[in-house]
Every structure is written in structure tokens, then in C-alpha cells.
């Protein structure tokens, strides 16, 4: 099998899984929108907050994923793979439990800074207490999924995603509106459905990880093993996750700006994100597949394959992202009409989506080159450039465009796009420089 075919073979199940996740997320949004538009905005705000917390778990996931892929490529012993995996599980379980307790105990205080009022505040608190209270399950599921993907088991994670997402839709049908004897619980019902489906996914993923590497022979795992493994994980994980944390903190600040623009802007932003998620699904999936394969090749010291792979992936990512964006822009009004019948929200979201070409042009490249840099152990550069650009370009221009220049939500979306473009230029140049230096050393 050629490298390109192998990449698509690895990526396609990730793509289908991500596509399914977005479809189900859209179904969730449609279900909630039929219940109440304010519920959609509330859940969108809470999910932004929860996602920010989940990025903390990526400190461990990013470092472990890089080390696992390289170790698999270098054909290291199974006991090393077990130590890496157990370290990630223990830390993310501990962090997850702390976050879960914090969300339950301080939900009101956390939401008070989001400027939500009335019905939207009530919905947000209902959702946060339940989904946030069980966030440890999501962190564990993410850990198990990372392990399976590092071994190339993307078809297995796809199958589990189908099971959990279909379960989520079915439970939404029962619990949001009240069918088959269940009470109509609205947002609380959506939260319970999400929690149950994630618990199911976590259990199945956990069993597969156990069956793959721990069932044949469970090696001892001591405190010394933990102490030896964690520094290596943090060496790669802190900068890699730090860039993601900075990105989502910047998005969180922009979300605060959006809440100052009113409920129409909040809901239009949520609906726009729902549709845009379909545009960059392929780029995200291809970035993950590229990262896994480059990790394997770096572990095997086959650098020529990494160079060709990243170049091919970046071109494919850009082309498909632009085509998907074109379809979205052409059909944005009828697609938004599936989500809401509020004319004001549709008009605002339609304006926003026109600027999505700029955003995807940069994002399609960042998702490939940042993944390639991290997989090849260059984790510091994406972190430094990312933090600098996200705040000096993204956040600063979002404020400038949305308030002093009075461009509102459109200005914030444009700022997001310009930030992606700036970072994409630097990431591409860095990858070329790294590859040039490697081949000069080998010649």
C-alpha cells in the first residue's frame, strides 16, 4: 500500500467518525432549537467552557500520543507502551474528577462571568451541572481513543462513535420532548442523554484498550514508573496542549465579546459554528492521520516519507476545505433555515459565513503543519507562534473590528480568519526549514 493510500485508509474512519459527531451535534441543535432558541445559545456557551477544560486533558493526551506513535514506529517493548498508557489514564482520571466536582459546586459562579440572563442562564446552569459533573468520563474516553488511534485502530473508534452517537439521538428524542412515558425535560434531558451516551462510549473504549495491550500480560506499574514517564509526557504535552489552551482561551474571550452583542449574536454564532464544523472535518481528520503516520516514520527515522506526506496532506486539506466552504456559502440560507426560523438570526449568520473562506484557508493548513511539527517533536514553535498570533492578531482584531469599527459578529469572524492565515504562513515555513536541516545533516 502506498503512503497516500495508507494515509487515507487511516484518515477515512476518523473523518467518518468526526462527520457523524458533527451530524449528531447538528441533530442535537435542531432538537433543541425546536424546543427553544435560547436553549441552543445556552448549550453553545456551556460547550465552549467545557471544551476549554477538556484541553487541559490534552496536556497528557498530546504528549502521550506523540510518544506512543514514535514508540510504535521504533518497535519499542510493550511494557513501555503500558507505562505510557497507564500514566495518561491515572492523571486524566484524577483531573477529570476534580473538574467534575468544581462544575457541580461552582456552576453558578462560573456562569456569572458569561453575562447570561433570564431563561438562557437557567438553561446553561441545568446543562453545565449534568454534563460538566461527569466530565471525567469524557476525559477517560478521550484517553482510550488516543491510544487506539496511535495503533492505527481508527475503524474501531468509528464503530464505537456510531453506537454512542445514535444512542445520544435516541435518548434526546425521549428526554427532550418526553416520549414513551418519559417526562419532557428540555435542556436537562439533552444533558442526561449526552452523559449516558458518553458513559457507554467510555466503557467500550476502555475494554478495547484493555484487550489490546493489558489482557495478554499486565506488567507491574509502580510509583517510580509514573515518576519516570510523566516528565517525558509533559515535555511534549505542555507546549502542544498549551497552544490549544491559548487558542480556546482566546475563543473564550471572544465569546465574552459576543455575549456583549446580545442573544441574537450568541445564537447566530452557535448556529454558524454548527454548520462550519462540517467544513473543516476533513482537515481535522487528515491532520490526525498525518500526525499518527509522521510519528511512526519519525520513530523509524524515515524522514523522506514525512516530508512527502505533509506536502500531500496540506494540498488535499486546502482543496477539500475550500470546496466544502463553497457549498456552505452557496446554501447557507436554506441550511440555516433547518436550524431556526428566526429571520434576524439567519440574516446575521448568513453574513458571518461569507467570511469563512478566509478562516478555512488558514485553518486547513494549520491543522496539517501543526500536527506534523508536533509529531516530529517540534512542539515549542507552534506554541510560541500560536500564542503570539492568537492574542495580538485574533483577540485584538476581534475587539477592534467588533466594537470600535462596529462590525459586530462579522468582525470577530474576520479576526479569527486573519489569525489562522498568519499562523499558517509561519507553520509552513517552519516545516520547510526543519526538513531542509534534516536532509543537510544526513547528506
HUUR-V239748 format. One record per backbone hydrogen bond with DSSP energy under -1.0 kcal/mol. NH is the residue of the N-H (numbers start at 0). CO is the residue of the C=O. If there is no record, write none. Layout:
BEGIN
NH/CO  NH/CO
END
This chain:
BEGIN
5/1  6/2  7/3  8/4  9/5  10/6  11/7  14/10  15/11  16/12  17/13  18/14  19/15  20/16  21/17  22/18  23/19  24/20  25/21  26/22  27/23  28/24  29/25  30/26  31/27  32/28  33/29  35/31  39/35  40/36  41/37  42/38  43/39  44/40  45/41  46/42  47/43  48/44  49/45  50/46  51/47  52/48  53/49  54/50  55/52  58/55  60/56  61/57  62/58  63/59  64/60  65/61  66/62  67/63  68/64  69/65  70/66  71/67  72/68  73/69  75/70  80/76  81/77  82/78  83/79  84/80  85/81  86/82  87/83  88/84  89/85  90/86  91/87  92/88  93/89  94/90  95/91  96/92  97/93  98/94  99/95  100/96  101/97  102/98  103/99  104/100  105/101  109/105  110/106  111/107  113/110  119/116  121/117  122/118  123/119  124/120  125/121  126/122  127/123  128/124  129/125  130/126  131/127  134/131  136/133  138/134  139/135  140/136  141/137  142/138  143/139  144/140  145/141  146/142  147/143  148/144  149/145  150/146  151/148  152/147  153/151  156/152  157/153  158/154  159/155  160/156  161/157  162/158  163/159  164/160  165/161  166/162  167/163  168/164  169/165  170/166  171/167  172/168  173/169  174/170  175/171  178/173  181/178  184/174  185/175  187/184  189/185  190/186  191/187  192/188  193/189  194/190  195/191  196/192  197/193  198/194  199/195  200/196  201/197  202/198  203/199  204/200  205/201  206/202  207/203  208/204  209/205  210/206  211/207  212/208  213/209  214/209  225/221  226/222  227/223  228/224  229/225  232/228  233/229  234/230  235/231  236/232  237/233  239/235  240/236  241/237  242/238  243/239  244/240  245/241  246/242  247/243  248/244  249/245  250/246  251/247  252/248  253/249  254/250  255/251  256/252  257/253  258/254  260/257  265/261  266/262  267/263  268/264  269/265  270/266  271/267  272/268  273/269  274/270  275/271  276/272  277/274  278/275  279/275  283/279  284/280  285/281  286/282  287/283  288/284  289/285  290/286  291/287  292/288  293/289  294/290  295/291  296/292  297/293  298/294  299/295  300/297  301/296  306/302  307/303  308/304  309/305  310/306  311/307  312/308  313/309  314/310  315/311  316/312  317/313  318/314  319/315  320/316  321/317  322/318  323/319  324/320  325/321  326/322  327/323  328/324  329/325  330/326  334/330  335/331  336/332  338/335  339/335  345/341  346/342  347/343  348/344  349/345  350/346  351/347  352/348  354/351  355/352  358/354  359/355  360/356  361/357  362/358  363/359  365/361  366/362  368/364  369/365  371/367  372/368  373/369  374/370  375/371  376/373  377/372  378/376  383/379  384/380  385/381  386/382  387/383  388/384  389/385  390/386  391/387  392/388  393/388  394/389  395/390  396/392  397/393  398/394  399/395  400/396  401/397  402/398  404/399  406/400  407/401  411/407  412/408  413/409  414/410  415/411  416/412  417/413  418/414  419/415  420/416  421/417  422/418  423/419  424/420  425/421  426/422  427/423  428/424  429/425  430/426  431/427  432/428  433/429  434/430  435/431  436/432  437/433  438/434  439/435  440/436  441/437  442/438
END
